[in-house]
Amino acid sequence: MSQRLLLADRSNHTTQKICVVGHRVLYLTVHDDPQPAEVFLRVKGPDVPSETIALYDVIARLLSVSFQYAGSLEKLADLLSGTKFAPCGPLTGHARIKACTSLPDFIGRYLLLEYCDRKDVAHGPSGSKLSQAPR
């Protein structure tokens, strides 16, 4: 069994808020020092059932445990990106990702763009203040 990465008592974090199709909101918080070690997801909207909130909590926990046990960030993000189900479509809140095919697709694209320098998943040009915010 592999060793678990011990988390610091205090860590840096980044919170990204996006809005998909104007009504579903996702808050993605990544604790990183310098690579992601823990992920929190919060989904809000007028029609978000408790089952959906619980599902995204499970996704966040699985990502966190995977990162803490040295799971491949790029492989995990690749698995999420490209998933297709509602809500999907145009999104606001990120300077370089303008649409998603699902919320997990956005999470995967975000991780690939911000932590793996995968510019191929972006829709907008580099150099924006949002995508280069200090960590």
Chimera marker file (.cmm) of the C-alpha trace (Angstrom):
<marker_set name="trace">
<marker id="1" x="0.000" y="0.000" z="0.000" r="1" g="1" b="0" radius="0.5"/>
<marker id="2" x="1.320" y="3.444" z="-0.875" r="1" g="1" b="0" radius="0.5"/>
<marker id="3" x="2.002" y="6.153" z="1.666" r="1" g="1" b="0" radius="0.5"/>
<marker id="4" x="-0.542" y="8.889" z="2.174" r="1" g="1" b="0" radius="0.5"/>
<marker id="5" x="0.554" y="12.477" z="1.668" r="1" g="1" b="0" radius="0.5"/>
<marker id="6" x="0.213" y="14.225" z="5.010" r="1" g="1" b="0" radius="0.5"/>
<marker id="7" x="-1.596" y="17.525" z="4.705" r="1" g="1" b="0" radius="0.5"/>
<marker id="8" x="-0.192" y="20.643" z="6.307" r="1" g="1" b="0" radius="0.5"/>
<marker id="9" x="-2.073" y="22.338" z="9.134" r="1" g="1" b="0" radius="0.5"/>
<marker id="10" x="-2.457" y="25.356" z="6.833" r="1" g="1" b="0" radius="0.5"/>
<marker id="11" x="-2.465" y="25.318" z="3.052" r="1" g="1" b="0" radius="0.5"/>
<marker id="12" x="-2.948" y="27.533" z="0.056" r="1" g="1" b="0" radius="0.5"/>
<marker id="13" x="-6.175" y="27.227" z="-1.820" r="1" g="1" b="0" radius="0.5"/>
<marker id="14" x="-7.912" y="28.515" z="-4.911" r="1" g="1" b="0" radius="0.5"/>
<marker id="15" x="-11.686" y="28.814" z="-5.261" r="1" g="1" b="0" radius="0.5"/>
<marker id="16" x="-13.184" y="29.045" z="-8.726" r="1" g="1" b="0" radius="0.5"/>
<marker id="17" x="-16.838" y="29.997" z="-9.139" r="1" g="1" b="0" radius="0.5"/>
<marker id="18" x="-18.590" y="29.273" z="-12.427" r="1" g="1" b="0" radius="0.5"/>
<marker id="19" x="-22.153" y="29.536" z="-13.641" r="1" g="1" b="0" radius="0.5"/>
<marker id="20" x="-23.399" y="27.063" z="-16.266" r="1" g="1" b="0" radius="0.5"/>
<marker id="21" x="-26.250" y="28.090" z="-18.578" r="1" g="1" b="0" radius="0.5"/>
<marker id="22" x="-27.008" y="31.017" z="-16.310" r="1" g="1" b="0" radius="0.5"/>
<marker id="23" x="-28.468" y="29.113" z="-13.353" r="1" g="1" b="0" radius="0.5"/>
<marker id="24" x="-26.324" y="26.236" z="-12.022" r="1" g="1" b="0" radius="0.5"/>
<marker id="25" x="-23.391" y="27.442" z="-9.927" r="1" g="1" b="0" radius="0.5"/>
<marker id="26" x="-20.297" y="25.395" z="-9.021" r="1" g="1" b="0" radius="0.5"/>
<marker id="27" x="-17.694" y="26.408" z="-6.468" r="1" g="1" b="0" radius="0.5"/>
<marker id="28" x="-14.489" y="24.421" z="-6.952" r="1" g="1" b="0" radius="0.5"/>
<marker id="29" x="-11.946" y="24.799" z="-4.141" r="1" g="1" b="0" radius="0.5"/>
<marker id="30" x="-8.540" y="23.180" z="-4.534" r="1" g="1" b="0" radius="0.5"/>
<marker id="31" x="-6.056" y="23.068" z="-1.655" r="1" g="1" b="0" radius="0.5"/>
<marker id="32" x="-2.632" y="22.994" z="-3.252" r="1" g="1" b="0" radius="0.5"/>
<marker id="33" x="0.923" y="23.226" z="-2.061" r="1" g="1" b="0" radius="0.5"/>
<marker id="34" x="2.027" y="23.250" z="-4.908" r="1" g="1" b="0" radius="0.5"/>
<marker id="35" x="-0.028" y="20.382" z="-6.402" r="1" g="1" b="0" radius="0.5"/>
<marker id="36" x="-3.664" y="19.624" z="-5.510" r="1" g="1" b="0" radius="0.5"/>
<marker id="37" x="-4.061" y="17.602" z="-2.330" r="1" g="1" b="0" radius="0.5"/>
<marker id="38" x="-7.687" y="18.214" z="-1.438" r="1" g="1" b="0" radius="0.5"/>
<marker id="39" x="-10.773" y="19.222" z="-3.440" r="1" g="1" b="0" radius="0.5"/>
<marker id="40" x="-14.120" y="20.617" z="-2.316" r="1" g="1" b="0" radius="0.5"/>
<marker id="41" x="-17.142" y="20.998" z="-4.603" r="1" g="1" b="0" radius="0.5"/>
<marker id="42" x="-20.296" y="22.963" z="-3.866" r="1" g="1" b="0" radius="0.5"/>
<marker id="43" x="-23.188" y="22.986" z="-6.317" r="1" g="1" b="0" radius="0.5"/>
<marker id="44" x="-25.966" y="25.554" z="-6.009" r="1" g="1" b="0" radius="0.5"/>
<marker id="45" x="-29.015" y="26.337" z="-8.044" r="1" g="1" b="0" radius="0.5"/>
<marker id="46" x="-32.785" y="26.630" z="-7.837" r="1" g="1" b="0" radius="0.5"/>
<marker id="47" x="-33.371" y="22.981" z="-8.729" r="1" g="1" b="0" radius="0.5"/>
<marker id="48" x="-30.382" y="21.139" z="-7.244" r="1" g="1" b="0" radius="0.5"/>
<marker id="49" x="-31.559" y="18.000" z="-5.410" r="1" g="1" b="0" radius="0.5"/>
<marker id="50" x="-29.736" y="16.681" z="-2.346" r="1" g="1" b="0" radius="0.5"/>
<marker id="51" x="-28.670" y="13.617" z="-4.357" r="1" g="1" b="0" radius="0.5"/>
<marker id="52" x="-26.722" y="15.835" z="-6.757" r="1" g="1" b="0" radius="0.5"/>
<marker id="53" x="-25.033" y="17.656" z="-3.881" r="1" g="1" b="0" radius="0.5"/>
<marker id="54" x="-24.068" y="14.285" z="-2.363" r="1" g="1" b="0" radius="0.5"/>
<marker id="55" x="-22.730" y="13.007" z="-5.703" r="1" g="1" b="0" radius="0.5"/>
<marker id="56" x="-20.397" y="15.985" z="-6.063" r="1" g="1" b="0" radius="0.5"/>
<marker id="57" x="-19.259" y="15.525" z="-2.470" r="1" g="1" b="0" radius="0.5"/>
<marker id="58" x="-18.310" y="11.937" z="-3.345" r="1" g="1" b="0" radius="0.5"/>
<marker id="59" x="-16.431" y="13.111" z="-6.464" r="1" g="1" b="0" radius="0.5"/>
<marker id="60" x="-14.488" y="15.624" z="-4.345" r="1" g="1" b="0" radius="0.5"/>
<marker id="61" x="-13.622" y="12.980" z="-1.745" r="1" g="1" b="0" radius="0.5"/>
<marker id="62" x="-12.468" y="10.509" z="-4.396" r="1" g="1" b="0" radius="0.5"/>
<marker id="63" x="-10.251" y="13.149" z="-6.022" r="1" g="1" b="0" radius="0.5"/>
<marker id="64" x="-8.807" y="14.168" z="-2.638" r="1" g="1" b="0" radius="0.5"/>
<marker id="65" x="-7.969" y="10.604" z="-1.603" r="1" g="1" b="0" radius="0.5"/>
<marker id="66" x="-6.483" y="9.902" z="-5.023" r="1" g="1" b="0" radius="0.5"/>
<marker id="67" x="-4.250" y="12.983" z="-4.832" r="1" g="1" b="0" radius="0.5"/>
<marker id="68" x="-3.169" y="12.160" z="-1.268" r="1" g="1" b="0" radius="0.5"/>
<marker id="69" x="-2.149" y="8.642" z="-2.311" r="1" g="1" b="0" radius="0.5"/>
<marker id="70" x="-0.133" y="9.900" z="-5.290" r="1" g="1" b="0" radius="0.5"/>
<marker id="71" x="-2.751" y="9.334" z="-7.968" r="1" g="1" b="0" radius="0.5"/>
<marker id="72" x="-1.901" y="10.868" z="-11.320" r="1" g="1" b="0" radius="0.5"/>
<marker id="73" x="-3.456" y="14.334" z="-11.498" r="1" g="1" b="0" radius="0.5"/>
<marker id="74" x="-3.399" y="14.332" z="-15.292" r="1" g="1" b="0" radius="0.5"/>
<marker id="75" x="-4.975" y="10.874" z="-15.565" r="1" g="1" b="0" radius="0.5"/>
<marker id="76" x="-7.772" y="11.714" z="-13.103" r="1" g="1" b="0" radius="0.5"/>
<marker id="77" x="-8.497" y="15.035" z="-14.821" r="1" g="1" b="0" radius="0.5"/>
<marker id="78" x="-8.502" y="13.324" z="-18.238" r="1" g="1" b="0" radius="0.5"/>
<marker id="79" x="-11.073" y="10.833" z="-16.940" r="1" g="1" b="0" radius="0.5"/>
<marker id="80" x="-13.400" y="13.666" z="-15.882" r="1" g="1" b="0" radius="0.5"/>
<marker id="81" x="-13.017" y="15.820" z="-18.967" r="1" g="1" b="0" radius="0.5"/>
<marker id="82" x="-15.233" y="14.838" z="-21.829" r="1" g="1" b="0" radius="0.5"/>
<marker id="83" x="-18.088" y="13.457" z="-19.715" r="1" g="1" b="0" radius="0.5"/>
<marker id="84" x="-21.455" y="14.503" z="-21.132" r="1" g="1" b="0" radius="0.5"/>
<marker id="85" x="-24.653" y="15.134" z="-19.165" r="1" g="1" b="0" radius="0.5"/>
<marker id="86" x="-26.708" y="18.071" z="-17.910" r="1" g="1" b="0" radius="0.5"/>
<marker id="87" x="-26.081" y="20.719" z="-16.866" r="1" g="1" b="0" radius="0.5"/>
<marker id="88" x="-23.887" y="21.596" z="-19.806" r="1" g="1" b="0" radius="0.5"/>
<marker id="89" x="-23.320" y="24.440" z="-22.207" r="1" g="1" b="0" radius="0.5"/>
<marker id="90" x="-21.842" y="27.910" z="-22.017" r="1" g="1" b="0" radius="0.5"/>
<marker id="91" x="-20.355" y="28.985" z="-18.717" r="1" g="1" b="0" radius="0.5"/>
<marker id="92" x="-19.217" y="32.192" z="-17.129" r="1" g="1" b="0" radius="0.5"/>
<marker id="93" x="-16.615" y="32.770" z="-14.446" r="1" g="1" b="0" radius="0.5"/>
<marker id="94" x="-13.444" y="31.376" z="-16.000" r="1" g="1" b="0" radius="0.5"/>
<marker id="95" x="-11.433" y="33.405" z="-18.483" r="1" g="1" b="0" radius="0.5"/>
<marker id="96" x="-10.208" y="30.463" z="-20.577" r="1" g="1" b="0" radius="0.5"/>
<marker id="97" x="-12.914" y="27.791" z="-20.274" r="1" g="1" b="0" radius="0.5"/>
<marker id="98" x="-16.089" y="29.046" z="-21.946" r="1" g="1" b="0" radius="0.5"/>
<marker id="99" x="-18.258" y="25.897" z="-22.104" r="1" g="1" b="0" radius="0.5"/>
<marker id="100" x="-18.514" y="22.428" z="-20.622" r="1" g="1" b="0" radius="0.5"/>
<marker id="101" x="-20.264" y="19.167" z="-21.484" r="1" g="1" b="0" radius="0.5"/>
<marker id="102" x="-20.937" y="18.550" z="-17.749" r="1" g="1" b="0" radius="0.5"/>
<marker id="103" x="-19.723" y="19.845" z="-14.396" r="1" g="1" b="0" radius="0.5"/>
<marker id="104" x="-17.153" y="16.998" z="-14.119" r="1" g="1" b="0" radius="0.5"/>
<marker id="105" x="-15.939" y="18.014" z="-17.614" r="1" g="1" b="0" radius="0.5"/>
<marker id="106" x="-15.281" y="21.530" z="-16.286" r="1" g="1" b="0" radius="0.5"/>
<marker id="107" x="-13.501" y="20.142" z="-13.196" r="1" g="1" b="0" radius="0.5"/>
<marker id="108" x="-11.248" y="18.005" z="-15.397" r="1" g="1" b="0" radius="0.5"/>
<marker id="109" x="-10.524" y="20.872" z="-17.803" r="1" g="1" b="0" radius="0.5"/>
<marker id="110" x="-9.793" y="23.215" z="-14.896" r="1" g="1" b="0" radius="0.5"/>
<marker id="111" x="-7.319" y="20.795" z="-13.302" r="1" g="1" b="0" radius="0.5"/>
<marker id="112" x="-5.612" y="20.097" z="-16.640" r="1" g="1" b="0" radius="0.5"/>
<marker id="113" x="-5.325" y="23.781" z="-17.519" r="1" g="1" b="0" radius="0.5"/>
<marker id="114" x="-4.305" y="25.141" z="-14.126" r="1" g="1" b="0" radius="0.5"/>
<marker id="115" x="-2.042" y="22.353" z="-12.840" r="1" g="1" b="0" radius="0.5"/>
<marker id="116" x="-0.849" y="20.396" z="-15.895" r="1" g="1" b="0" radius="0.5"/>
<marker id="117" x="-0.427" y="23.382" z="-18.245" r="1" g="1" b="0" radius="0.5"/>
<marker id="118" x="-2.643" y="21.659" z="-20.834" r="1" g="1" b="0" radius="0.5"/>
<marker id="119" x="-3.562" y="24.608" z="-23.057" r="1" g="1" b="0" radius="0.5"/>
<marker id="120" x="-5.402" y="22.260" z="-25.450" r="1" g="1" b="0" radius="0.5"/>
<marker id="121" x="-8.433" y="22.158" z="-23.102" r="1" g="1" b="0" radius="0.5"/>
<marker id="122" x="-8.873" y="25.955" z="-23.038" r="1" g="1" b="0" radius="0.5"/>
<marker id="123" x="-11.266" y="27.963" z="-25.206" r="1" g="1" b="0" radius="0.5"/>
<marker id="124" x="-9.716" y="31.377" z="-24.645" r="1" g="1" b="0" radius="0.5"/>
<marker id="125" x="-6.245" y="32.881" z="-24.979" r="1" g="1" b="0" radius="0.5"/>
<marker id="126" x="-3.654" y="32.697" z="-22.235" r="1" g="1" b="0" radius="0.5"/>
<marker id="127" x="-2.531" y="35.729" z="-20.324" r="1" g="1" b="0" radius="0.5"/>
<marker id="128" x="-5.794" y="36.503" z="-18.559" r="1" g="1" b="0" radius="0.5"/>
<marker id="129" x="-5.666" y="37.662" z="-14.966" r="1" g="1" b="0" radius="0.5"/>
<marker id="130" x="-8.074" y="34.941" z="-13.802" r="1" g="1" b="0" radius="0.5"/>
<marker id="131" x="-6.014" y="32.059" z="-15.125" r="1" g="1" b="0" radius="0.5"/>
<marker id="132" x="-2.795" y="33.503" z="-13.722" r="1" g="1" b="0" radius="0.5"/>
<marker id="133" x="-3.975" y="34.427" z="-10.254" r="1" g="1" b="0" radius="0.5"/>
<marker id="134" x="-1.329" y="33.811" z="-7.571" r="1" g="1" b="0" radius="0.5"/>
<marker id="135" x="-1.691" y="30.582" z="-5.670" r="1" g="1" b="0" radius="0.5"/>
<link id1="1" id2="2" r="1" g="1" b="0" radius="0.2"/>
<link id1="2" id2="3" r="1" g="1" b="0" radius="0.2"/>
<link id1="3" id2="4" r="1" g="1" b="0" radius="0.2"/>
<link id1="4" id2="5" r="1" g="1" b="0" radius="0.2"/>
<link id1="5" id2="6" r="1" g="1" b="0" radius="0.2"/>
<link id1="6" id2="7" r="1" g="1" b="0" radius="0.2"/>
<link id1="7" id2="8" r="1" g="1" b="0" radius="0.2"/>
<link id1="8" id2="9" r="1" g="1" b="0" radius="0.2"/>
<link id1="9" id2="10" r="1" g="1" b="0" radius="0.2"/>
<link id1="10" id2="11" r="1" g="1" b="0" radius="0.2"/>
<link id1="11" id2="12" r="1" g="1" b="0" radius="0.2"/>
<link id1="12" id2="13" r="1" g="1" b="0" radius="0.2"/>
<link id1="13" id2="14" r="1" g="1" b="0" radius="0.2"/>
<link id1="14" id2="15" r="1" g="1" b="0" radius="0.2"/>
<link id1="15" id2="16" r="1" g="1" b="0" radius="0.2"/>
<link id1="16" id2="17" r="1" g="1" b="0" radius="0.2"/>
<link id1="17" id2="18" r="1" g="1" b="0" radius="0.2"/>
<link id1="18" id2="19" r="1" g="1" b="0" radius="0.2"/>
<link id1="19" id2="20" r="1" g="1" b="0" radius="0.2"/>
<link id1="20" id2="21" r="1" g="1" b="0" radius="0.2"/>
<link id1="21" id2="22" r="1" g="1" b="0" radius="0.2"/>
<link id1="22" id2="23" r="1" g="1" b="0" radius="0.2"/>
<link id1="23" id2="24" r="1" g="1" b="0" radius="0.2"/>
<link id1="24" id2="25" r="1" g="1" b="0" radius="0.2"/>
<link id1="25" id2="26" r="1" g="1" b="0" radius="0.2"/>
<link id1="26" id2="27" r="1" g="1" b="0" radius="0.2"/>
<link id1="27" id2="28" r="1" g="1" b="0" radius="0.2"/>
<link id1="28" id2="29" r="1" g="1" b="0" radius="0.2"/>
<link id1="29" id2="30" r="1" g="1" b="0" radius="0.2"/>
<link id1="30" id2="31" r="1" g="1" b="0" radius="0.2"/>
<link id1="31" id2="32" r="1" g="1" b="0" radius="0.2"/>
<link id1="32" id2="33" r="1" g="1" b="0" radius="0.2"/>
<link id1="33" id2="34" r="1" g="1" b="0" radius="0.2"/>
<link id1="34" id2="35" r="1" g="1" b="0" radius="0.2"/>
<link id1="35" id2="36" r="1" g="1" b="0" radius="0.2"/>
<link id1="36" id2="37" r="1" g="1" b="0" radius="0.2"/>
<link id1="37" id2="38" r="1" g="1" b="0" radius="0.2"/>
<link id1="38" id2="39" r="1" g="1" b="0" radius="0.2"/>
<link id1="39" id2="40" r="1" g="1" b="0" radius="0.2"/>
<link id1="40" id2="41" r="1" g="1" b="0" radius="0.2"/>
<link id1="41" id2="42" r="1" g="1" b="0" radius="0.2"/>
<link id1="42" id2="43" r="1" g="1" b="0" radius="0.2"/>
<link id1="43" id2="44" r="1" g="1" b="0" radius="0.2"/>
<link id1="44" id2="45" r="1" g="1" b="0" radius="0.2"/>
<link id1="45" id2="46" r="1" g="1" b="0" radius="0.2"/>
<link id1="46" id2="47" r="1" g="1" b="0" radius="0.2"/>
<link id1="47" id2="48" r="1" g="1" b="0" radius="0.2"/>
<link id1="48" id2="49" r="1" g="1" b="0" radius="0.2"/>
<link id1="49" id2="50" r="1" g="1" b="0" radius="0.2"/>
<link id1="50" id2="51" r="1" g="1" b="0" radius="0.2"/>
<link id1="51" id2="52" r="1" g="1" b="0" radius="0.2"/>
<link id1="52" id2="53" r="1" g="1" b="0" radius="0.2"/>
<link id1="53" id2="54" r="1" g="1" b="0" radius="0.2"/>
<link id1="54" id2="55" r="1" g="1" b="0" radius="0.2"/>
<link id1="55" id2="56" r="1" g="1" b="0" radius="0.2"/>
<link id1="56" id2="57" r="1" g="1" b="0" radius="0.2"/>
<link id1="57" id2="58" r="1" g="1" b="0" radius="0.2"/>
<link id1="58" id2="59" r="1" g="1" b="0" radius="0.2"/>
<link id1="59" id2="60" r="1" g="1" b="0" radius="0.2"/>
<link id1="60" id2="61" r="1" g="1" b="0" radius="0.2"/>
<link id1="61" id2="62" r="1" g="1" b="0" radius="0.2"/>
<link id1="62" id2="63" r="1" g="1" b="0" radius="0.2"/>
<link id1="63" id2="64" r="1" g="1" b="0" radius="0.2"/>
<link id1="64" id2="65" r="1" g="1" b="0" radius="0.2"/>
<link id1="65" id2="66" r="1" g="1" b="0" radius="0.2"/>
<link id1="66" id2="67" r="1" g="1" b="0" radius="0.2"/>
<link id1="67" id2="68" r="1" g="1" b="0" radius="0.2"/>
<link id1="68" id2="69" r="1" g="1" b="0" radius="0.2"/>
<link id1="69" id2="70" r="1" g="1" b="0" radius="0.2"/>
<link id1="70" id2="71" r="1" g="1" b="0" radius="0.2"/>
<link id1="71" id2="72" r="1" g="1" b="0" radius="0.2"/>
<link id1="72" id2="73" r="1" g="1" b="0" radius="0.2"/>
<link id1="73" id2="74" r="1" g="1" b="0" radius="0.2"/>
<link id1="74" id2="75" r="1" g="1" b="0" radius="0.2"/>
<link id1="75" id2="76" r="1" g="1" b="0" radius="0.2"/>
<link id1="76" id2="77" r="1" g="1" b="0" radius="0.2"/>
<link id1="77" id2="78" r="1" g="1" b="0" radius="0.2"/>
<link id1="78" id2="79" r="1" g="1" b="0" radius="0.2"/>
<link id1="79" id2="80" r="1" g="1" b="0" radius="0.2"/>
<link id1="80" id2="81" r="1" g="1" b="0" radius="0.2"/>
<link id1="81" id2="82" r="1" g="1" b="0" radius="0.2"/>
<link id1="82" id2="83" r="1" g="1" b="0" radius="0.2"/>
<link id1="83" id2="84" r="1" g="1" b="0" radius="0.2"/>
<link id1="84" id2="85" r="1" g="1" b="0" radius="0.2"/>
<link id1="85" id2="86" r="1" g="1" b="0" radius="0.2"/>
<link id1="86" id2="87" r="1" g="1" b="0" radius="0.2"/>
<link id1="87" id2="88" r="1" g="1" b="0" radius="0.2"/>
<link id1="88" id2="89" r="1" g="1" b="0" radius="0.2"/>
<link id1="89" id2="90" r="1" g="1" b="0" radius="0.2"/>
<link id1="90" id2="91" r="1" g="1" b="0" radius="0.2"/>
<link id1="91" id2="92" r="1" g="1" b="0" radius="0.2"/>
<link id1="92" id2="93" r="1" g="1" b="0" radius="0.2"/>
<link id1="93" id2="94" r="1" g="1" b="0" radius="0.2"/>
<link id1="94" id2="95" r="1" g="1" b="0" radius="0.2"/>
<link id1="95" id2="96" r="1" g="1" b="0" radius="0.2"/>
<link id1="96" id2="97" r="1" g="1" b="0" radius="0.2"/>
<link id1="97" id2="98" r="1" g="1" b="0" radius="0.2"/>
<link id1="98" id2="99" r="1" g="1" b="0" radius="0.2"/>
<link id1="99" id2="100" r="1" g="1" b="0" radius="0.2"/>
<link id1="100" id2="101" r="1" g="1" b="0" radius="0.2"/>
<link id1="101" id2="102" r="1" g="1" b="0" radius="0.2"/>
<link id1="102" id2="103" r="1" g="1" b="0" radius="0.2"/>
<link id1="103" id2="104" r="1" g="1" b="0" radius="0.2"/>
<link id1="104" id2="105" r="1" g="1" b="0" radius="0.2"/>
<link id1="105" id2="106" r="1" g="1" b="0" radius="0.2"/>
<link id1="106" id2="107" r="1" g="1" b="0" radius="0.2"/>
<link id1="107" id2="108" r="1" g="1" b="0" radius="0.2"/>
<link id1="108" id2="109" r="1" g="1" b="0" radius="0.2"/>
<link id1="109" id2="110" r="1" g="1" b="0" radius="0.2"/>
<link id1="110" id2="111" r="1" g="1" b="0" radius="0.2"/>
<link id1="111" id2="112" r="1" g="1" b="0" radius="0.2"/>
<link id1="112" id2="113" r="1" g="1" b="0" radius="0.2"/>
<link id1="113" id2="114" r="1" g="1" b="0" radius="0.2"/>
<link id1="114" id2="115" r="1" g="1" b="0" radius="0.2"/>
<link id1="115" id2="116" r="1" g="1" b="0" radius="0.2"/>
<link id1="116" id2="117" r="1" g="1" b="0" radius="0.2"/>
<link id1="117" id2="118" r="1" g="1" b="0" radius="0.2"/>
<link id1="118" id2="119" r="1" g="1" b="0" radius="0.2"/>
<link id1="119" id2="120" r="1" g="1" b="0" radius="0.2"/>
<link id1="120" id2="121" r="1" g="1" b="0" radius="0.2"/>
<link id1="121" id2="122" r="1" g="1" b="0" radius="0.2"/>
<link id1="122" id2="123" r="1" g="1" b="0" radius="0.2"/>
<link id1="123" id2="124" r="1" g="1" b="0" radius="0.2"/>
<link id1="124" id2="125" r="1" g="1" b="0" radius="0.2"/>
<link id1="125" id2="126" r="1" g="1" b="0" radius="0.2"/>
<link id1="126" id2="127" r="1" g="1" b="0" radius="0.2"/>
<link id1="127" id2="128" r="1" g="1" b="0" radius="0.2"/>
<link id1="128" id2="129" r="1" g="1" b="0" radius="0.2"/>
<link id1="129" id2="130" r="1" g="1" b="0" radius="0.2"/>
<link id1="130" id2="131" r="1" g="1" b="0" radius="0.2"/>
<link id1="131" id2="132" r="1" g="1" b="0" radius="0.2"/>
<link id1="132" id2="133" r="1" g="1" b="0" radius="0.2"/>
<link id1="133" id2="134" r="1" g="1" b="0" radius="0.2"/>
<link id1="134" id2="135" r="1" g="1" b="0" radius="0.2"/>
</marker_set>
